[in-house]
Amino acid sequence: MHNQLLKVAKFGGSSLSDAERFKGAIEIIQAQEERKFVVVSAPGKRFPEDEKVTDLLYTCYDRVQNGNNDGFEKAFEKIRLRFSLLRDALCPAFPLEEELSNIYESFKRRMGRDFAASRGEYLCGKLMAACLDFPFLDPADCVFFRDDGSFDSERTNDAAHTKLSALGKAVVPGFYGSMPNDTIRTFSRGGSDITGSIVARAVNADLYENWTDVDGFLMADPKIVPNPKVMESVTYHELRELSYMGATVLHEDSVLPVRVAGIPILIKNTANPTAPGTMILPRREEGVVSTITGIAGRKGFSALTVEKDMMNAELGFCRKVLEVIEEHGVNFEHMPTGIDGMSVVAPTAQLSGKRMKILGGICRRAHPECIYIQDHIALIAVVGSGISNCVSAVSSIFDAVSRAGISILLTNRCMAENNIILGVDEERFEDAIRAIYAVFAQ
């Protein structure tokens, strides 16, 4: 589609919450000609006690449904004021009252909850397009869902590619698309990130920039580690590992389209645009090893341990144990094993009310010599490309935890994985993360 460098820039709600931040986003877009496609969220909170525009829209919908007209009018007036302040400061000629009037009437006609929720992105996209003098593309015309509500990725990609290629540049609201019957359908909250990824894939972008309110992804939870460093880079696979273990990063759905296309994502801070940010890569270059990318973890696990002499020689032993666990609707996270024993690590909450039935079922089916459950386990994932095969990294992890006086209850790793899992007592969870971080963030 293009010969020169092409970027898609997505701006989150925090980057568009007031006129000053909105102006900052406009300046970023205009600073580089290659930023030809822009995806926007609805305005977020301006201060901690503030309300997000999307939340106000949900409130409007709920009050209309409940016949609370006074409440609806008050909530809608807040939306009117938020966008009026933006319009007056950014683009006084923008026909805001006409747009608001149409949305107001749509509420009265009860157009649907998803339609109501999507109007924050719609209005923000209209305003951004007017400020930039860019074409506006309504995602209802190119982002499609199936009858069952699932996202139709290939039809979307074909339609978005055709429309965006013809326009050459555009502003696209995030968060929503359309159903086969032409009604509006939204993604889950945070869905504007998905739209940005969809647009980047459709135009075959060289880079998808995700502009937010942080300098990038942090190596560890700042509630545990004071002022953790920002990751310079992370692969999609590493990102998924960290996200699964509780790190606040992009949702898997929001990176899938660009992951399929092999497009890197750059996380940047709208308020600090000169900061390098974090680059999310399809893969690392061959020969390049990132020892530690990040550290994340979760509490609330239990380990069900089954012991039996010569277990390793008994065909089907592990299968029998796992069948019982599956029959009771429990998902296991990890399964460390030895020659005479195995442990199945599962969320403690999933064992509630099922413990004795599971233990009894395993005893009847597998005939173990010993079986017990240990609670209050926290799992910690130390993530990095090639870490499992890096002798010094593995040694440093265990040495750091040992020197902190913390017992390691279990470990798990896979030769194909880019992480090492440690299980520790929940009371020492934060201490263990700080100890590991201190070694690798020097």
N, C-alpha and C positions, 0 to 999 in steps of 0.2 A: 504494500500500500504506500510505502514511503521510502525515500532515499536518505533523508536527513534524520538526525536523532529525533525521536518522538517520545514525549512523556505524557502520562495521564496523572493528573493531580487531584486527589480526593481530600476534602477538608471536613473534619469532624465538627460536631456541634459546638465544642468548646472554642474552636477557631472562628466561629461565626456568631458568637453569642451577643456581641454588641458592635456598635459602629467602628470602634477603634480596631478590634480584632478583625472585623470584616475587611476594613481598609488594608490591614496587614496581609490578609489572604490575597486581595487584589494586587497588591504590590509584588507579592511572590509570583503570581501567575504572569504578570507583565514583565517581570525581570528576565524571563527566558522565553524566547519565541517558540521553543520546542514544546512548551506546555500548551498544547492545543485542545486538550479535552479535560474538562473539569467536572468532578462529581461532588455534590454537596449534601450534607446532612441538614436537618432542621436546627435552628439556633438552640444551643444548650443553655446551661445555667451561667449567669453573669457573676454570681456570688453564691456561697454555700446555701443560703436560705431561699434562693430563687427557684423558679419552676422551669423545667424544660418545655419548649413549645409543644413537643409531642405529647407530654403529659397533660398539658392544657387542652389539647385537641381530644384526647381520650375523655377528659372530664366533660367537655362540651357534649360529646356523643352520649355518654352515660346519663347526663342530665336531661337531654332531649328525650332519650328512651324512657326515662322515669317521669316525664312530664314536668320537670322542674325548670320552668321557663326563666324564672328570675336567676337561678343559678347558672343556667346556660348563658344568659346575657352577660353576666358578670365575668364568666370565664372567657367568653368570646371577646369581650372588651379588652381583656389582658393581652390576647393575641393581637388584636388591632393595634394596641399601643406599642407592643414589641416591634412589629413590622413598620409602624409609622415612624418610630425613632430611627430605624435603619434606613427607610426610604428618604426621610428628610435630610439625613447626613450624607447619604451616598448617591442618590439618584432621584432628585425631586420630581422629575418628569415621569417616573414610573407610575403607571395607572393602578395604584394599590387598592383604591376604593372599589374599583370595578372587580378586581380579583376577589377581594374580601366579600363583596356582595354576592358573587357567584357561590363562594364557599358557604356563606351564611344560608342561602337558599337551599343548598345541598343538604345541610344539616336538617333543615325543616322538612325536607323531603325524605329524610332518613336513608341516605345513600349507602350506609353500611359502615361498620366499625373500621375496616381497613382503609376505606376511602377517606374517612375522617382523619385517621392517623397519618396518612400520606401527605396531607396538605401542607405540613410544615416544610418538608423537602421541596414540594412543588413550588410554593411561594418563594422559598429561599433560592431555588434554581432560577426562577423567573427574574428575581431581583439581581442575582449575580450575572445573568446573561445580559441584562440591560446595562449594568455597570461596565461590563467588558466589551459590549457591542458584539457579543458572540451569538450564534444561533442557539435556540433552546430546543432540546429534544425531550419530549415526554416519554419516559420509560414504559408507559402503558402501551406505546406503539412498537416496542422492540424487546421488552423483557417479558417472557411468557411463562405461565404456569399451566400445568395440565388440569384436567377435570378433578383429579384427586388431590389437588393442591401442591403437588410436587413441582419443583422447578424444571422447566424444559430447557436444558442447557444448550443443546445443539440448534434447536429452532431459534433460540435467543441469539446465539452467536452469529448465525447466518443473517438474521434480520438486523441486528445491531451493526454488523460489519457493513452491510449494504447502506444503511442510513447514515452512519458516521463517515464512511468513505465519501459519500456524496457531499456531505456538509464541509468536510475538511477541518473544522473545529466546532466545538459545541460545549454547552453546559448541560449536564444531565443530573436531575435529582436522583438521590439514592433511595434505597429502602423499599421500593415498590415496583410492581409490574401489573400485568392484567391476566385474567382468566379467559378461557375460551368464549365465555358469554359476555366478555368486555367489561366485567366488573373489576374493581381494583383489588389486588392481593398484595400484602406486604410480606417481606421476609421477617424473621424474628428480630427483636431489638438489636441494634447494631448492624442492621442489614445494609446500611450505606456502604460499608466496607466490601460487601459482596458485590454491590453494583459497580464500585470502582474497579474491582477485579474483573468483572464481566466486560466493562468498557476497555480495559487494558488488553484483554485477550482479543476482543473484537477488532481493534485497530492494530493489533500486533505491535504493541508499544515496546520500546527498548527498556523503559523503566516505568514502574507504577509507584508514584510518590503518595504516601499516606501521611497527611499533615494532621498533627494532633497537638496535645498540650504537654508533651514530655519530650525530652531530648532523644529518646530511643528506649529500647528494652533494657531493663536493668538485670545485672548478673544474679541478683538475689532480691528477696522481698525487703524493701526498705523499712518495714515494720520490725524486721528481725536484724538486719545488717544496716548500720547507719551509713548513709550516703554510698550505696553500692555503685560500682562502675557501670557505665553504659556498654552494652555489647557492641563491638564494632561490626560484627557480622554473625549471622546464624543461618543454618540451612533450614529448608522447609521441614525436614525430618526432625532436626533438633528442636525446632519450634513446636512441633506436635508433641514431642516428649515433654517439654517444659509446660506446655498448656495443659496436658493431661494430668501432670503432677501438681497443678494448682496455680501456676504462674499466670498472671493477668496479661495475656498476649492476644493476638488476633485469633479469632475462631477459625477452625479448620475450613468451614464453608466459605469464609471470606478470602481464603488464599487458593482454593481449589482451581478456579478458572486460570489464574496466572501460573499456578504450579503445572497444570497440564501443558500450558504454552511455553514453559521455561522462562518466564519473565521475572526478573528480580523485583523485589519491593524495597523501597527505602522509607523507613519511618523517620519523620522529621517533626520539629517543633515550630509551629507557626510563630510563637512568641520569641524564638531564638533560632532564626533560619540559618545562621552561620554555623551552628553546631553540626558535627558530621552526621549524626543520626545512626541508625542501625540498618544495615543492608541484609535483607533476607534473600538468600541465594538458592537456586535450584539444587546446586551441589558445589562442593569445594573443588578447586582445581587439583588435578592429580599431583600428589606429592606434598600438598599443603595440609598440614595437620594443625587443627585448633584444639589444643589440649583440653581446655575447659571453656565452654560457652556460657553456661549458667547452672545455677543450683536451685532446685525447687522441691517442694515436698508437701505432704498432707498427713494429718493425723486421722485417727478413727479406724484403724485396721485391727484385725484379729488373725492369728495364725492357728489353723487346725493342724495338729501334728499327729501322724499315724506311724507307729513303729512296728516292725515285724522282722524277725531274723530271716535272712535270705530273701528279702523282699525283691531284690533286683533279679532274682532267678525265677520269680513267680510270674508267669505270663498273664498280662491283663490286670495286675494288681492296681496300678494307678487308674486305669479305666474304671474299675469298680468304684473306687473312691470318688472320682469325678462325676460318675453317673448319679450317685446319691446327692451330691451337691447340686448338680443340674436339676434334678427332680424337685428340689425345694426352692428353685428360682434364685440361686445365689451365683453371682458372677465372681470368679476368682481372678485376682490381679497378677499373682506370681506363684510359682510352684518350685521352690528349691527342693532338691532331692539328695539322698545319700544311698548307700547300698542297702541299709536296713531301715530307712525311714524317709518320709516325705512330709513337707509342710505345704498347706494350701492357704495363701493369704487372701483374705476377702474383707470387704467393708463390714465393720462391726454391726452397723445398722441393719444389714441384710440378714444377719443371723438372728435377729430379734424374734422370739417365739418359736424358733425352729431348731435350737441347739440340740435338745435331747432327741428329737426325731432324726436329725442328721447323724448324731453319734450312734444312735441305735441302728440306723440303716447301714452305716459303714461296718459296724460290728457284725451284723448278720451277713453282709455280702462279702466282706474282705477278711474277716476273722483276724484282726490285728492283735498283737500282744499288749499294745499300749496305745491309748488315744486321748488327747487332751486339747483344750483350746486356751491360748494365751491372748489376752486383750491388751489394750492401751499401747498399741504399736504405731509408730509414725514411720512412714516411708520417705526416704530422701533420694532424689534422682540427681546425679552429677552427670551433666550432659556435655558432650563435645565430640566432634568428628574424630574417629580413630582412638578414642579414649580407652576402649576395652583392650586394645593391643599396645597401649603405651605403658611400659613397665614402670617408668618413673611416676606417671600420673596415678596409677593404681596404688603404688606404694605410698605416695604422698597423702592420698585420701585416707587410707587406713591408719597411717601414722598420725595424721592430724586428729582423728577421732580418738585414737588410743591415748595420745598425750593430753587430751582434754578429760580423760578419765571416764569415757563413755563406752559402755558395752555395746557391741554390735550383735543384735539378736539374730539377724539373718542377712544374707546377701543374695543378689541375683543378677545375672548378666547373660547376654546372648552374644555369640560371636559376631552376629550380623548387626547388632545394635550399637548405637553411639551413646550409650549411657551405662552407668553402674548404679544399681539400686541397693541402698542400705536400709535395714530396719533397726530402729532404736526405740527405747522407751519414750513415750510421749513427753514425759517430764524433761527429757534432755534434747528434745527436738531442736529447739532454737539454738542451744549450745553447740550442737553438732553442725548445724548449718554455718554458724559463725566460725567455727574452727576450720571447716573445709574452705570457706571463703577466704579466710586470712592467709591460707597457704597459696592460693592461686591468684589472688588479686594484688600481689605485691608489685 
